[in-house]
Amino acid sequence: MTVNYGSKRTVVGAHYGLRDWLSQRVTAVLMALFTVVVLAQVIFTSGPIGYDLWAGIFASQWMKVLTFTVVIALVWHVWVGMRDVLMDYVKPVGIRLALQIFVIVWLVGCAGWAIQVLWRL
């Protein structure tokens, strides 16, 4: 008689993996650092806060690249979170797929809008 030790666990639902967990943490740290950089520029820049100040902050190329990177990180962060929530709580596959497609389209639209606004400054 053979004995099978351990469980035959079938992982369902969200992707319970190190990659998703780590990507959420890395993108969160990147967004927090970006917030600190922007706040430091606003606090340590003299003058009234207006369009000219904001346009000046985002005028340099390094800031545009950093902002672009943060927008992509934000989209990825939201996607991983929403995908996990949908996979955990929406059981009908058709509804879950429709909601995931809606989230993807919405996130791409938001990212496109944010990048368009960024390059206008």
Secondary structure, DSSP 4 states (H G I P E B T S, - for coil): -----S--PPP-SS--SHHHHHHHHHHHHHHHHHHHHHHHHHHTS-S--SHHHHHHHTTSHHHHHHHHHHHHHHHHHHHHHHHHHHHHH--SHHHHHHHHHHHHHHHHHHHHHHHHHHHH-
